[in-house]
């Protein structure tokens, strides 16, 4: 993955799109919800807009969103 003069290659663009799509799905399920990166742990976590935790730490944005959507669906 590389960024050439501000333009991502296809692989990096796909990663960015995947993360953006996951965040959009989370926002659709719970408006205002967000995913945050925790550098000390090197992991991601999702929360509602009022900071209710939506699952454990995950290795990727997509995993954090998938777990959050599962919790929001009541599974």
C-alpha contacts under 8 A as a table, 3 or more apart, distances in Angstrom:
res1	aa1	res2	aa2	distance
1	X	8	X	7.73
1	X	9	X	6.45
1	X	10	X	7.93
1	X	11	X	5.66
1	X	12	X	5.13
2	X	8	X	6.02
2	X	9	X	5.76
2	X	12	X	6.54
3	X	6	X	5.78
3	X	7	X	5.40
3	X	8	X	4.33
3	X	9	X	6.18
3	X	12	X	7.62
4	X	7	X	5.02
4	X	8	X	6.11
4	X	9	X	7.26
8	X	11	X	7.76
8	X	12	X	5.59
8	X	13	X	5.59
9	X	12	X	5.50
9	X	13	X	6.12
10	X	13	X	5.07
10	X	14	X	6.11
11	X	14	X	5.16
11	X	15	X	6.47
12	X	15	X	5.08
12	X	16	X	6.28
13	X	16	X	5.13
13	X	17	X	6.09
14	X	17	X	5.05
14	X	18	X	6.06
15	X	18	X	5.12
15	X	19	X	6.29
16	X	19	X	5.22
16	X	20	X	6.10
17	X	20	X	5.00
17	X	21	X	5.96
18	X	21	X	5.17
18	X	22	X	6.19
18	X	62	X	7.46
19	X	22	X	5.11
19	X	23	X	6.19
19	X	61	X	6.09
19	X	62	X	6.32
20	X	23	X	5.14
20	X	24	X	6.10
21	X	24	X	5.03
21	X	25	X	6.21
22	X	25	X	5.13
22	X	26	X	6.34
22	X	61	X	7.18
22	X	62	X	5.70
22	X	65	X	6.20
23	X	26	X	5.08
23	X	27	X	6.16
23	X	34	X	7.02
23	X	35	X	7.25
23	X	61	X	7.82
23	X	65	X	7.01
24	X	27	X	5.03
24	X	28	X	6.11
25	X	28	X	5.07
25	X	29	X	6.29
25	X	65	X	7.94
26	X	29	X	5.14
26	X	30	X	6.01
26	X	31	X	7.55
26	X	33	X	6.51
26	X	34	X	7.34
26	X	65	X	6.19
26	X	68	X	7.52
26	X	69	X	6.66
27	X	30	X	5.05
27	X	31	X	4.52
27	X	32	X	5.87
27	X	33	X	5.57
27	X	34	X	7.24
28	X	31	X	5.79
29	X	69	X	7.16
29	X	72	X	7.51
30	X	33	X	5.61
30	X	48	X	6.87
30	X	72	X	7.90
31	X	48	X	7.97
31	X	49	X	7.46
32	X	48	X	6.51
32	X	49	X	4.82
33	X	46	X	7.18
33	X	47	X	5.62
33	X	48	X	4.08
33	X	49	X	4.79
34	X	46	X	5.61
34	X	47	X	5.62
34	X	48	X	6.46
34	X	49	X	7.08
35	X	44	X	6.60
35	X	45	X	5.52
35	X	46	X	4.25
35	X	47	X	6.47
35	X	61	X	6.84
35	X	64	X	7.33
35	X	65	X	7.47
36	X	44	X	5.55
36	X	45	X	5.47
36	X	46	X	6.32
37	X	42	X	7.17
37	X	43	X	5.88
37	X	44	X	4.46
37	X	45	X	6.63
38	X	41	X	5.66
38	X	42	X	5.68
38	X	43	X	5.47
38	X	44	X	5.98
38	X	45	X	7.67
39	X	42	X	4.61
39	X	43	X	6.83
42	X	59	X	7.55
43	X	57	X	5.69
43	X	58	X	5.44
43	X	59	X	5.14
43	X	60	X	6.91
44	X	57	X	5.45
44	X	58	X	5.13
44	X	59	X	6.21
44	X	60	X	6.07
44	X	61	X	6.09
44	X	64	X	6.23
45	X	53	X	7.80
45	X	54	X	7.35
45	X	55	X	6.96
45	X	56	X	6.53
45	X	57	X	5.02
45	X	58	X	6.30
45	X	61	X	7.76
45	X	64	X	5.62
46	X	53	X	6.42
46	X	54	X	5.29
46	X	55	X	6.80
46	X	64	X	5.92
46	X	65	X	6.55
46	X	68	X	6.39
47	X	50	X	7.66
47	X	51	X	5.20
47	X	52	X	5.34
47	X	53	X	4.65
47	X	54	X	5.15
47	X	68	X	7.91
48	X	51	X	5.04
48	X	52	X	5.19
48	X	53	X	6.75
48	X	54	X	7.05
49	X	52	X	7.46
53	X	56	X	7.98
54	X	67	X	7.23
54	X	68	X	4.79
54	X	71	X	6.56
54	X	72	X	7.75
55	X	64	X	7.22
55	X	67	X	6.01
55	X	68	X	5.84
55	X	71	X	7.26
56	X	64	X	7.70
57	X	64	X	6.93
58	X	61	X	7.33
58	X	63	X	5.77
58	X	64	X	5.16
59	X	63	X	6.68
59	X	64	X	7.54
60	X	63	X	5.24
60	X	64	X	6.30
61	X	64	X	5.15
61	X	65	X	6.13
62	X	65	X	5.16
62	X	66	X	6.07
63	X	66	X	5.05
63	X	67	X	6.25
64	X	67	X	5.32
64	X	68	X	6.16
65	X	68	X	4.92
65	X	69	X	6.00
66	X	69	X	5.20
66	X	70	X	6.23
67	X	70	X	5.04
67	X	71	X	6.27
68	X	71	X	5.09
68	X	72	X	6.07
69	X	72	X	4.98
69	X	73	X	6.04
70	X	73	X	5.18
70	X	74	X	6.52
70	X	75	X	5.68
71	X	74	X	5.13
71	X	75	X	5.84
72	X	75	X	7.69
